[in-house]
Amino acid sequence: MPSRKAKWFSWLPDLNYQVWVLAAGRLLSQTGSGFTLFYAPIFFVNQVGLTATQVGLGLGSASISGVVGRLLGGSFADSQFWGRRRTLLLSAIVSAIASLVLAISHDFPVFVAGNLLMGLGIGLYWPANEAMVADLTAPAQRNEAFALTRLCDSLGLGLGVVLGGLLVGATGAYRSLFVVDAVSFLVLFAVVYWSIVESNQATGNHEAVSGWRQALRDRRLLTYAVANVLFTTYLVQVNSTMPLYFTNFLSGLPTGFSPPTLSALFTWHMLVSVACQLPVARRLNRFSRAWGLMLSAALWGVGFLLVWVTGVVSSSHLLWAILALGVLALATVAYMPSASSITVELAPESLRGVYLAVNSQCWAIGSFIGPPLGGWALDQSASVAHGLWIGLALSVGIAMLILQRLDRMMKQKSPQDFIRTTLS
């Protein structure tokens, strides 16, 4: 008879221990990032004196170096010399330096420099991390494995937002948040260094250029990437635009939500994400990856409409904000595992790093589009700021059409699939 302890943990996925270690390391580092990501726009606009447009441009500049980081990260992760592990270590060091630069930033150029370094570090991280998760799991496990990684990502970010809100509310010491973020990346470095071994077992010897050439000729991958840019643009709005919108643009509430209220709202967002991530990932295994993304798109549309309602109503702002962030949390948990799993399905084993780098490049593009777009809208009139969310909701229709096309393409065997099936 299984013990009570075994029953208690029976709902957890049965994964390689290194997947759990990677998830734990990400939890710690994202806790530090949560200290800064949510409060950076408020701090640099309301205390440092940068405009919302400058902050949007600064945050968006991370996508420039993020492109370079992802190019390098994908190629490094697939290389025999660097591999997944060394790339993760390099990412942690670069990200720690970036946080320290942001901690001493007093003007726009230094703010941009810090974000450029942060973009490089993040770009190096994701292809290597997700390639390692794919290496260590069977196809049937990947949805839950990627869900676990994103669960810890969301949980760490949420904990960071909560703890950062408490620290800011008690001391007003915004700059200390960036120091905590730097320490969290050093902890991630230690976790990877002491607990992770290289997982890249591919025997192919692809040159970096030929690997990227093959990926960029894959029509299914490129079709998916167009839709994924929309999804990543949506995600960035939640973290970079929504906090300032809820602070400065609530009709009938001139001062907006206070930092403790914002912290509580995003705690709710985090709790919904944590509670639903693994159950949603298991449910989505019944459908194709493209249909999982279509469900996510529909939820994004509803969530953005609820954000618009929060801004324009004359009362009950908090209730509408709770509904909005709950729906957006569901949209996020439906998106995260499906996006990574669909990329792994498309990728040859020897080019997992490069294909996942293309997936990650979509985050760089979304991060480039999202903050400047949101910052520009918030620098305009209230009607433009409110209209931003209507425009985002309408764009979901484009994502749905692209995903329907992708679903049809994935049901058709590629030449590589035909060869593999014939030989087997």
For each residue, the residues with C-beta under 8 A, 3 or more apart:
1:
2: 6 7 10
3: 6 7
4: 7 8
5: 8 9
6: 2 3 9 10
7: 2 3 4 10
8: 4 5
9: 5 6 12
10: 2 6 7
11: 278
12: 9 278
13: 141 144 145 148 278
14: 141
15: 19 20 136 137 141 144 145 148
16: 19 20 136 137
17: 20 21
18: 21 22 132 136 195 196 197 199
19: 15 16 22 23 133 136 137 145 148 149
20: 15 16 17 23 24 148
21: 17 18 24 25 191 195 196
22: 18 19 25 26 129 132 133 149 192 196
23: 19 20 26 27 148 149 151 152
24: 20 21 27 28 152 191
25: 21 22 28 29 187 188 191 192 195
26: 22 23 29 30 129 149 152 153 156 188
27: 23 24 30 31 152 153 155 156
28: 24 25 31 32 156 184 187 188 191
29: 25 26 32 33 92 95 156 184 185 187 188
30: 26 27 33 34 152 153 154 155 156 157 160 184
31: 27 28 34 35 156 157 159 160 163 184
32: 28 29 35 36 99 160 180 181 182 183 184 185
33: 29 30 36 37 156 157 160 181 184
34: 30 31 37 38 156 157 158 159 160 161 162 163 164
35: 31 32 39 160 161 163 164 167 177 178 180 181
36: 32 33 39 40 99 102 160 164 177 178 181
37: 33 34 40 157 160 239 240
38: 34 160 161 164 165 239 243 262 266
39: 35 36 42 43 161 164 165 168 174 177 243 259
40: 36 37 43 44 55 59 102
41: 44 45 52 55 59 240 241 243 244
42: 39 45 46 243 244 247 259
43: 39 40 46 47 48 174
44: 40 41 47 48 50 54 55 58 105 111
45: 41 42 48 49 50 51 52 55 244
46: 42 43
47: 43 44 174
48: 43 44 45 105 106 107 111
49: 45
50: 44 45 54 55 58 108 111
51: 45 54 55 375 379
52: 41 45 55 56 244 375 378 379
53: 56 57 372 375 376 379
54: 44 50 51 57 58 108 111 375
55: 40 41 44 45 50 51 52 58 59 111 371 375
56: 52 53 59 60 240 241 371 372 373 374 375 376
57: 53 54 60 61 112 371 372 375
58: 44 50 54 55 61 108 111 112 115 371
59: 40 41 55 56 62 115 240 367 371 375
60: 56 57 63 367 368 369 370 371 372
61: 57 58 64 65 112 115 116 119
62: 59 65 66 115 116 118 119 122 364 367
63: 60 66 67 119 363 364 365 366 367 368
64: 61 67 68 116 119 364 368
65: 61 62 68 69 116 117 119 120 123
66: 62 63 69 70 119 120 122 123 361 363 364 367
67: 63 64 70 71 123 361 364 365
68: 64 65 71 72 120 123
69: 65 66 72 73 91 119 120 121 122 123 124 125 364
70: 66 67 73 74 123 124 126 127 357 358 360 361 364
71: 67 68 74 75 123 212 357 361
72: 68 69 75 76 123 124
73: 69 70 76 77 87 91 123 124 125 126 127 128 353 357 360
74: 70 71 77 78 127 211 212 353 354 355 356 357 358 360
75: 71 72 78 79 208 211 212 353 354 357
76: 72 73 79 82 83 86 87 90 124 128 353
77: 73 74 82 83 84 87 127 128 131 132 200 352 353 356 357
78: 74 75 131 200 202 206 208 211 350 351 352 353 354
79: 75 76 82 83 208
80: 83 200 205
81: 86
82: 76 77 79 86 87
83: 76 77 79 80 86 87 198 199 200
84: 77 87 88 128 129 131 132 135 198 199 200 353
85: 88 89 128 132 192 196 197 198 199
86: 76 81 82 83 89 90 198
87: 73 76 77 82 83 84 90 91 124 125 127 128
88: 84 85 91 92 124 125 128 129 132 192 196
89: 85 86 92 93 189 192 193
90: 76 86 87 93 94 124
91: 69 73 87 88 94 95 121 122 124 125 128
92: 29 88 89 95 96 121 125 185 186 188 189 192
93: 89 90 96 97 121 185 189
94: 90 91 97 98 117 120 121 124
95: 29 91 92 98 99 117 118 121 122 125 185
96: 92 93 99 100 121 182 183 185 186 189
97: 93 94 100 101 117 121 182
98: 94 95 101 102 114 115 116 117 118 120 121
99: 32 36 95 96 102 103 114 118 178 179 181 182 185
100: 96 97 103 104 178 179 182
101: 97 98 104 105 110 113 114 117
102: 36 40 98 99 105 111 114 115 118 178 181
103: 99 100 175 176 178 179 182
104: 100 101 110 175
105: 44 48 101 102 110 111 113 114
106: 48 110
107: 48 110 111
108: 50 54 58 111 112
109: 112 113
110: 101 104 105 106 107 113 114
111: 44 48 50 54 55 58 102 105 107 108 114 115
112: 57 58 61 108 109 115 116
113: 101 105 109 110 116 117
114: 98 99 101 102 105 110 111 117 118
115: 58 59 61 62 98 102 111 112 118 119
116: 61 62 64 65 98 112 113 119 120
117: 65 94 95 97 98 101 113 114 120 121
118: 62 95 98 99 102 114 115 121 122
119: 61 62 63 64 65 66 69 115 116 122 123 364 367
120: 65 66 68 69 94 98 116 117 123 124
121: 69 91 92 93 94 95 96 97 98 117 118 124 125 185
122: 62 66 69 91 95 118 119 125 126 363
123: 65 66 67 68 69 70 71 72 73 119 120 126 360 364
124: 69 70 72 73 76 87 88 90 91 94 120 121 127 128
125: 69 73 87 88 91 92 95 121 122 128 129
126: 70 73 122 123 129 130 356 357 360 363
127: 70 73 74 77 87 124 130 131 353 354 356 357 360
128: 73 76 77 84 85 87 88 91 124 125 131 132 353
129: 22 26 84 88 125 126 132 133 149
130: 126 127 133 134 146 149 340 343 344 356 359 360
131: 77 78 84 127 128 134 135 199 200 352 353 356
132: 18 22 77 84 85 88 128 129 135 136 196 199 200
133: 19 22 129 130 136 137 142 145 146 149 340
134: 130 131 137 142 340 344 352 356
135: 84 131 132 199 200 201 352
136: 15 16 18 19 132 133 145 199
137: 15 16 19 133 134 141 142 145
138: 141 142
139: 142 344 345
140: 285
141: 13 14 15 137 138 144 145
142: 133 134 137 138 139 145 146 337 340 341 344
143: 146 147 281 282 284 285 337 338 341
144: 13 15 141 147 148 278 281 282 337
145: 13 15 19 133 136 137 141 142 148 149
146: 130 133 142 143 149 150 281 336 337 340 341
147: 143 144 150 151 277 278 280 281 333 336 337
148: 13 15 19 20 23 144 145 151 152 277 278
149: 19 22 23 26 129 130 133 145 146 152 153 340
150: 146 147 153 154 277 333 336 337
151: 23 147 148 154 155 273 274 277 278
152: 23 24 26 27 30 148 149 155 156
153: 26 27 30 149 150 156 157 336
154: 30 150 151 157 158 270 273 274 277 332 333
155: 27 30 151 152 158 159 270 273 274
156: 26 27 28 29 30 31 33 34 152 153 159 160
157: 30 31 33 34 37 153 154 160 161 270
158: 34 154 155 161 162 266 267 269 270 271 273 274
159: 31 34 155 156 162 163 270
160: 30 31 32 33 34 35 36 37 38 156 157 163 164
161: 34 35 38 39 157 158 164 165 263 266 267 270
162: 34 158 159 165 166 263 266 267 270
163: 31 34 35 159 160 166 167
164: 34 35 36 38 39 160 161 167 168 177 263
165: 38 39 161 162 168 169 259 260 262 263
166: 162 163 169 170 260 263
167: 35 163 164 170 171 173 176 177
168: 39 164 165 171 172 173 174 177 259
169: 165 166 259 260 263
170: 166 167
171: 167 168 176
172: 168
173: 167 168 176 177
174: 39 43 47 168 177
175: 103 104 178 179
176: 103 167 171 173 179 180
177: 35 36 39 164 167 168 173 174 180 181
178: 35 36 99 100 102 103 175 181 182
179: 99 100 103 175 176 182 183
180: 32 35 176 177 183 184
181: 32 33 35 36 99 102 177 178 184 185
182: 32 96 97 99 100 103 178 179 185 186
183: 32 96 179 180 186 187
184: 28 29 30 31 32 33 180 181 187 188
185: 29 32 92 93 95 96 99 121 181 182 188 189
186: 92 96 182 183 189 190
187: 25 28 29 183 184 190 191
188: 25 26 28 29 92 184 185 191 192
189: 89 92 93 96 185 186 192 193
190: 186 187 193 194
191: 21 24 25 28 187 188 194 195 196
192: 22 25 85 88 89 92 188 189 195 196
193: 89 189 190 196
194: 190 191
195: 18 21 25 191 192
196: 18 21 22 85 88 132 191 192 193
197: 18 85
198: 83 84 85 86
199: 18 83 84 85 131 132 135 136
200: 77 78 80 83 84 131 132 135 353
201: 135
202: 78 349 350 352
203: 350
204: 348 349 350 351
205: 80
206: 78 210 211 214 350 351 354
207: 210 211
208: 75 78 79 211 212
209: 212 213
210: 206 207 213 214
211: 74 75 78 206 207 208 214 215 351 354
212: 71 74 75 208 209 215 216 354
213: 209 210 216 217
214: 206 210 211 217 218 348 351 354
215: 211 212 218 221 347 351 354 355 358
216: 212 213 221 222 358
217: 213 214
218: 214 215 221 222 346 355
219: 222 223 409
220: 223 224 346 406 409 410 414
221: 215 216 218 224 225 343 346 355 358
222: 216 218 219 225 226
223: 219 220 226 227 402 405 406 409
224: 220 221 227 228 342 343 346 359 406
225: 221 222 228 229 358 359 361 362
226: 222 223 229 230 402
227: 223 224 230 231 293 297 399 402 403 406
228: 224 225 231 232 339 359 362 366
229: 225 226 232 233 362 365 366 369
230: 226 227 233 234 297 366 395 396 398 399 402
231: 227 228 234 235 293 296 297 300 335 339 362 366 399
232: 228 229 235 236 362 363 365 366 367 370
233: 229 230 236 237 365 366 369 370 373 392
234: 230 231 237 238 300 304 331 366 370 392
235: 231 232 238 239 332 335 366 370
236: 232 233 239 240 241 366 367 369 370 371 374
237: 233 234 240 241 242 370 374 388 392
238: 234 235 241 242 269 328 332
239: 37 38 235 236 242 243
240: 37 41 56 59 236 237 243 370 371 374 375
241: 41 56 236 237 238 244 245 370 371 373 374 375 377 378 388
242: 237 238 239 245 246 307
243: 38 39 41 42 239 240 246 247 262
244: 41 42 45 52 241 247 248 374 378
245: 241 242 248 249 307 311 374 378 385 388
246: 242 243 249 250 256 257 262 265 310 321
247: 42 243 244 256 257 262
248: 244 245 256 378
249: 245 246 256 311 378 382 385 386
250: 246 253 256 257 310 311 317
251: 311 312 313 314 382
252: 313 314 315 317
253: 250 256 257 317
254:
255: 258
256: 246 247 248 249 250 253
257: 246 247 250 253 261 262 265 317 318 321
258: 255 261 262
259: 39 42 165 168 169 262 263
260: 165 166 169 263 264
261: 257 258 264 265 318
262: 38 165 243 246 247 257 258 259 265 266
263: 161 162 164 165 166 169 259 260 266 267
264: 260 261 267 268
265: 246 257 261 262 268 269 318 321 322 325
266: 38 158 161 162 262 263 269 270 325
267: 158 161 162 263 264 270 271
268: 264 265 271 272 322 325 326
269: 158 238 265 266 272 273 325 326 328 329
270: 154 155 157 158 159 161 162 266 267 273 274 329
271: 158 267 268 274 275
272: 268 269 275 276 325 326 329 330 333
273: 151 154 155 158 269 270 276 277 329 332 333
274: 151 154 155 158 270 271 277
275: 271 272 279
276: 272 273 279 280 329 330 333
277: 147 148 150 151 154 273 274 280 281 333 336 337
278: 11 12 13 144 147 148 151 281 282
279: 275 276 282 283
280: 147 276 277 283 284 330 333 334
281: 143 144 146 147 277 278 284 285 333 337
282: 143 144 278 279 285
283: 279 280 286
284: 143 280 281 287 289 292 295 334 337 338
285: 140 143 281 282
286: 283
287: 284 291 292 295
288: 291 292 407 410 411
289: 284 292 293 338 341 342 345 410
290: 293 294 342 403 404 406 407 410
291: 287 288 294 295 403 407
292: 284 287 288 289 295 296 334 337 338
293: 227 231 289 290 296 297 334 335 338 339 342 399 403
294: 290 291 297 298 400 403 404 407
295: 284 287 291 292 298 299 334
296: 231 292 293 299 300 331 332 334 335 338
297: 227 230 231 293 294 300 301 331 396 399 400 403
298: 294 295 301 302 396 400
299: 295 296 302 303 327 328 330 331 334
300: 231 234 296 297 303 304 328 331 392 393 396 399
301: 297 298 304 305 393 396 397
302: 298 299 305 306 327 393
303: 299 300 306 307 324 325 327 328 331
304: 234 300 301 307 308 328 389 390 392 393 396
305: 301 302 308 309 389 390 393
306: 302 303 309 310 320 323 324 327
307: 242 245 303 304 310 311 321 324 328 389
308: 304 305 311 312 386 389 390 393
309: 305 306 312 313 320 324
310: 246 250 306 307 313 317 320 321 324
311: 245 249 250 251 307 308 385 386 389
312: 251 308 309 386
313: 251 252 309 310 316 317 320
314: 251 252
315: 252
316: 313 319 320
317: 250 252 253 257 310 313 320 321
318: 257 261 265 321 322
319: 316 322 323
320: 306 309 310 313 316 317 323 324
321: 246 257 265 307 310 317 318 324 325
322: 265 268 318 319 325 326
323: 306 319 320 326 327
324: 303 306 307 309 310 320 321 327 328
325: 265 266 268 269 272 303 321 322 328 329
326: 268 269 272 322 323 329 330
327: 299 302 303 306 323 324 330 331
328: 238 269 299 300 303 304 307 324 325 331 332
329: 269 270 272 273 276 325 326 332 333
330: 272 276 280 299 326 327 333 334
331: 234 296 297 299 300 303 327 328 334 335
332: 154 235 238 273 296 328 329 335 336
333: 147 150 154 272 273 276 277 280 281 329 330 336 337
334: 280 284 292 293 295 296 299 330 331 338
335: 231 235 293 296 331 332 338 339
336: 146 147 150 153 277 332 333 339 340
337: 142 143 144 146 147 150 277 281 284 292 333 340 341
338: 143 284 289 292 293 296 334 335 341 342
339: 228 231 293 335 336 342 343 359
340: 130 133 134 142 146 149 336 337 343 344 356 359
341: 142 143 146 289 337 338 344 345
342: 224 289 290 293 338 339 345 346 410
343: 130 221 224 339 340 346 347 355 356 358 359
344: 130 134 139 142 340 341 347 352 355 356
345: 139 289 341 342 410
346: 218 220 221 224 342 343 355 410
347: 215 343 344 351 352 354 355 356
348: 204 214 351 352 355 416
349: 202 204 352
350: 78 202 203 204 206
351: 78 204 206 211 214 215 347 348 354 355
352: 77 78 131 134 135 202 344 347 348 349 355 356
353: 73 74 75 76 77 78 84 127 128 131 200 356 357
354: 74 75 78 127 206 211 212 214 215 347 351 357 358
355: 74 215 218 221 343 344 346 347 348 351 352 358 359
356: 74 77 126 127 130 131 134 340 343 344 347 352 353 359 360
357: 70 71 73 74 75 77 126 127 353 354 360 361
358: 70 74 215 216 221 225 343 354 355 361 362
359: 130 224 225 228 339 340 343 355 356 362
360: 70 73 74 123 126 127 130 356 357 363 364
361: 66 67 70 71 225 357 358 364 365
362: 225 228 229 231 232 358 359 365 366
363: 63 66 122 126 232 360 366 367
364: 62 63 64 66 67 69 70 119 123 360 361 367 368
365: 63 67 229 232 233 361 362 368 369
366: 63 228 229 230 231 232 233 234 235 236 362 363 369 370
367: 59 60 62 63 66 119 232 236 363 364 370 371
368: 60 63 64 364 365 371 372
369: 60 229 233 236 365 366 372 373
370: 60 232 233 234 235 236 237 240 241 366 367 373 374
371: 55 56 57 58 59 60 236 240 241 367 368 374 375
372: 53 56 57 60 368 369 375 376
373: 56 233 241 369 370 376 377 388
374: 56 236 237 240 241 244 245 370 371 377 378 388
375: 51 52 53 54 55 56 57 59 240 241 371 372 378 379
376: 53 56 372 373 379 380
377: 241 373 374 380 384 385 387 388
378: 52 241 244 245 248 249 374 375 385 388
379: 51 52 53 375 376
380: 376 377 384 385
381: 384 385
382: 249 251 385 386
383: 386 387
384: 377 380 381 387 388
385: 245 249 311 377 378 380 381 382 388
386: 249 308 311 312 382 383 389 390
387: 377 383 384 390 391
388: 237 241 245 373 374 377 378 384 385 391 392
389: 304 305 307 308 311 386 392 393
390: 304 305 308 386 387 393 394
391: 387 388 394 395
392: 233 234 237 300 304 388 389 395 396
393: 300 301 302 304 305 308 389 390 396
394: 390 391 397
395: 230 391 392 398 399
396: 230 297 298 300 301 304 392 393 399 400
397: 301 394 400 401
398: 230 395 401 402
399: 227 230 231 293 297 300 395 396 402 403
400: 294 297 298 396 397 403 404
401: 397 398 404 405
402: 223 226 227 230 398 399 405 406
403: 227 290 291 293 294 297 399 400 406 407
404: 290 294 400 401 407 408
405: 223 401 402 408 409
406: 220 223 224 227 290 402 403 409 410
407: 288 290 291 294 403 404 410 411
408: 404 405 411 412
409: 219 220 223 405 406 412
410: 220 288 289 290 342 345 346 406 407
411: 288 407 408
412: 408 409
413: 417 418 421
414: 220 417 418
415: 418 419
416: 348 419 420
417: 413 414 420 421
418: 413 414 415 421 422
419: 415 416 422 423
420: 416 417 423 424
421: 413 417 418 424
422: 418 419
423: 419 420
424: 420 421
